[in-house]
Amino acid sequence: MAMAVLCALAPIAGCASSDDEQPPSPVLTQVDARQRIEAYLTETLNALPTGVRLTLSPERLPAEGPSADEFPPPMAAAPCDGDMNDTAGPVKAQVLYYLSGIPSGQANQYYTKVMKYWVSRLWNVTETELTIQAMAATDDGYQLVVRHGNAAEDGVGEDVLILAGTSPCFPRTATAESTVPLPARVEQG
C-alpha cells in the first residue's frame, strides 16, 4: 500500500528512471536531509489556514478502504537510480505525510494554497498532473510534492492530500537511521 503511494510520487520515491539521477552531495547526510524535508513540509503546513496538521496515516478513510494501520512510513532512504536492488549507489532521504483536518470538500482549495505558497517562495513549481499532483524544486535541490489521494491507486479518498519531499542524493555511506522517529503528527505553529 505505501509503495503504491510512493510510486505514485515516482519522482521523489526512488521509482524514477536513471535519467533523473543526480551526483551525490559529499556533505549531506540522511539525518540532515530528513530534517530539512521536515522543515519544508512544516513551513508549508504553517502557510495554510488553521486547523490542518500532518499525519503519518490519513485520518479520514473511505469506509471500504484500508485501515490506518496499513500506511507504514516510507523507507528512510531510496536509491537515486530508482533500482530498489541497488545496494551500493547514492541514496536520497524521503518523508511522506498526509495533510489531515481539511474541511470536507475543500481538498482542491488546499491543493491550490500549497502550490501558491511554493510559488511565493520563488520555487520552480510544476503541476505534473492537472489538479492531481504538483512538484516544487527548492533552491537547494529538494523536491516537494502535493498530491490528491486516489482511491483506485492508493486506497484513500479524493479529500486526502499527501505532502512529501525528497532530498538531493548523497553517498550511501552517509546514511544513518535517526534515533528520533518521524513525528506521528505535526501541528501548526
C-alpha positions in Angstrom: 0.0 0.0 0.0 2.7 2.6 1.0 4.7 1.6 -2.1 1.8 2.3 -4.3 1.6 5.8 -2.8 5.4 6.3 -3.1 5.4 5.1 -6.8 2.5 7.5 -7.5 5.0 10.1 -6.3 7.7 8.5 -8.5 10.0 11.5 -8.9 10.5 11.6 -5.2 10.4 8.0 -4.1 13.2 6.3 -6.0 10.8 4.9 -8.7 12.1 7.4 -11.3 14.3 6.4 -14.2 18.0 6.7 -14.0 17.7 9.7 -16.3 16.8 11.7 -13.2 19.9 10.7 -11.3 22.0 13.5 -9.7 25.5 13.4 -8.5 25.6 12.7 -4.7 26.3 15.5 -2.3 29.5 14.7 -0.4 28.5 16.7 2.6 24.8 15.9 3.0 23.8 13.2 5.5 20.5 11.3 5.8 19.7 12.9 9.2 20.3 16.4 7.9 18.4 15.8 4.7 15.4 14.4 6.6 15.4 17.4 9.0 15.4 19.8 6.0 12.5 18.0 4.4 10.5 18.1 7.6 11.3 21.8 7.9 10.0 22.5 4.3 6.8 20.4 5.0 6.2 22.2 8.3 6.7 25.6 6.6 4.1 24.6 4.1 1.7 23.5 6.8 2.1 26.8 8.6 1.2 28.7 5.5 -2.2 27.0 5.4 -5.4 28.0 7.2 -5.5 26.9 10.9 -6.9 23.5 11.8 -4.8 21.3 9.5 -1.9 19.0 10.5 0.5 16.5 9.1 -0.1 12.8 10.0 1.8 9.6 9.0 -1.5 8.0 8.0 -4.7 9.6 6.7 -7.3 10.4 9.5 -10.3 10.1 7.2 -10.5 7.0 5.1 -13.3 5.7 2.9 -15.5 3.1 4.6 -14.3 0.4 2.1 -10.7 1.4 2.1 -7.7 0.3 4.1 -7.3 0.9 7.8 -4.8 3.5 9.1 -2.5 0.6 10.2 -1.9 -0.2 6.6 0.0 3.0 6.0 3.6 2.4 7.2 6.0 5.3 6.9 8.1 5.3 3.6 11.6 4.0 3.5 14.1 6.3 5.1 16.3 6.4 2.1 15.7 5.4 -1.5 18.2 4.6 -4.3 18.7 7.6 -6.5 18.7 5.5 -9.7 15.2 4.0 -8.8 16.6 0.5 -8.6 15.4 -1.0 -5.3 18.0 -3.7 -5.7 20.9 -1.2 -5.8 22.8 -1.6 -2.5 25.8 0.5 -3.4 24.8 3.6 -5.2 23.8 7.0 -3.8 20.5 7.5 -2.0 18.1 10.2 -1.1 16.1 10.9 2.0 12.3 11.0 1.8 9.4 12.0 4.0 5.7 11.5 3.3 2.8 12.9 5.3 -0.9 13.2 4.9 -2.5 16.7 5.3 -5.2 16.0 7.7 -8.0 18.2 9.1 -9.0 19.6 5.7 -12.7 20.5 5.8 -14.8 18.1 3.7 -14.9 19.1 0.1 -12.1 21.6 0.3 -9.1 19.5 -0.8 -8.9 21.4 -4.1 -8.6 24.7 -2.3 -5.9 23.4 -0.1 -4.0 21.9 -3.0 -4.1 25.3 -4.7 -3.0 27.0 -1.4 0.0 24.7 -1.2 1.0 25.5 -4.8 0.6 29.2 -4.2 2.8 29.1 -1.1 5.5 27.3 -3.0 5.3 29.9 -5.9 5.5 32.7 -3.3 8.9 31.1 -2.2 10.0 31.5 -5.8 10.5 27.8 -6.2 10.1 26.1 -9.5 6.5 24.6 -9.3 5.2 22.2 -12.0 1.8 20.7 -12.0 2.7 17.2 -13.3 -1.0 16.0 -13.3 -3.5 18.8 -13.6 -5.3 19.3 -10.2 -3.9 16.0 -9.0 -0.1 16.4 -8.4 2.3 19.3 -8.3 6.0 19.4 -7.6 8.3 22.2 -6.3 12.0 22.3 -6.7 13.7 24.3 -3.9 16.8 26.4 -4.4 18.9 23.9 -2.5 17.9 20.8 -4.6 15.0 19.3 -2.6 11.8 18.3 -4.3 8.4 18.6 -2.7 5.1 17.1 -3.9 1.5 17.7 -3.1 -0.9 15.0 -4.4 -4.6 14.3 -4.2 -5.4 10.9 -2.8 -6.7 8.4 -5.3 -9.0 5.6 -4.1 -8.1 3.4 -7.1 -4.3 3.8 -6.7 -3.7 4.2 -3.0 -7.0 3.4 -1.3 -7.6 6.9 0.1 -10.4 9.3 -0.8 -10.1 12.3 -3.0 -10.4 14.6 0.0 -7.0 13.4 1.1 -3.8 15.4 0.3 -0.4 14.0 0.5 2.7 16.2 1.2 6.1 14.6 0.6 9.6 15.5 -0.1 13.0 14.1 -1.1 16.5 15.4 -0.7 19.3 15.7 -3.2 21.3 12.4 -3.5 24.1 11.7 -1.0 26.5 8.8 -0.6 25.1 5.6 0.9 27.9 5.8 3.5 26.2 9.0 4.8 23.0 7.0 5.8 22.3 6.5 9.4 18.9 5.9 10.9 17.9 8.9 13.0 17.4 7.9 16.6 14.3 10.1 16.5 11.3 8.6 14.5 9.2 10.9 12.4 6.5 12.5 14.5 3.2 10.8 14.0 1.5 14.3 14.0 2.9 17.7 13.2 0.7 20.6 14.3 0.7 24.1 13.0 2.6 26.7 14.9 
